[in-house]
């Protein structure tokens, strides 16, 4: 009797999904797109763009195309931070970018002239007051 009910419920589930979408539409369909620009204003190809929620959870990364464009699709509404890295240069963080449902936000990121160093900075010893 139990096996028959399970088989019947399984058949109903299969029939309910025939001809329908494979998955329910997602409600978190905001997006962020933009362009990474060099300090001279030209687009930067193959730059890495990092997207983090304001709570710094689940960072995502995209690479720019040959025109410097990037896009993050189907992300939950909320606040996000963005930063780009390309050819040894970083952009500043773009904080609190507000993503809304069914909206596309455009953010352009400009790389800074300061090149990042692979070596950590050395601590400068504190000088004595010399009384």
N, C-alpha and C positions, 0 to 999 in steps of 0.2 A: 504494500500500500504506500509506504513512504517513498520507495523507489519510483513508483508510478507518478506520484506528485512531483518529485524532483525532475523527472523526465518531462512532465507536462510544463512546469515552470521554465525549464531550460528551452523548450520549444517556443514558448511565448516570447522569451527574451530574444531568441534568434529571429523570429518573425517580426518583432518590433523594430529590429535594426535593418531589415531588408529594405533597400531603396532609400534609406535615410542616410544622413551624414555619418561618417566614420566616428567622428567625435563631436561633442557639443561645441558650439562656437564659444570662443574665449571672450570673457568680458574685459580682459586686461589688454586692450588693443591700442594703447597709446604708442607713440614712437618718437624717437629723437634722431634727427639727421643733421648733417652739416658738412663743413669742409675744414680740413687742417691746412693752415697757411704757414709758410716759412716767414722769418722775420723780414724778408724782402717783399712779402705779399703774394708770392707765387704758391700754387697748390703743392702739397707734399704727398707724393705717392708712397705707398707702403709704410705709412705711419701707423702706430698702434694707438687706438683710442680705448680708454678704460672708462667704464660706466659703473658706478657704485650707487647703491641706495644711500640715502642720508644716514642710515644706520650702519653703513659699511658692510652690508651682507651681500653675499653672492655677486661679486664683481663679474662683469662681462667684458670681453675684449673683441673689438673688430679692427680689421685692417682697412686702410683707405685704398680706394681704387687708383687708377692712373691719373685721375683728375682731382685727387685729394678728398673725395667724398666718402662718407661713412654713413651707416644707418643701423639703428637698433630698433627692431620691430617687435610688436606685441609685448610691451612691457606694462606692468601694473601701474596704475595712476599713483602718483606720489612725488616725493622730492628725490632728486638724483644729483650726483656730482660727476663731472667729466674732466678728463685730462688726456692730453695726447703726448706721445713720445715718438720722435722720428729722427734718424740720422745723428743720434747723440744729443738731441735737444729736447727739452720738455716744454710744455705749455703750463701756464698757471692753472690751478683747479678752477673750474666753473662750478660754483656751489649753488645748491638749492634750485636746480632747474625743475620747474613744475611740469609734470606730465599729467595730462587729463585724458579721460576715456574718449576715444574716437578723434583724438587730435594729434597732429604732428608738430613737434617743436623743432625749430632750426637753431643750431648753435654752431658758430664758427670758432675754431680754436687756433690761436697763433703761437707758434713756437718762439721761445725767447732766445736772445743772443748768447746767453750763458750756456756753455756746453757742460753737460754733467760730467763729473769726475768719477772714475771707477775706484779711485783711492779714497778711503775715508779721511776726513779732515783731522789733522793732528790737534790735540788740545794745546792751547797756548797757556804756559805756566803763569799763574798769578804773580804779579810783582809785589815785593814787599813795600809797605807804605813809606819806608825810608825816614822814619822819625829821627 
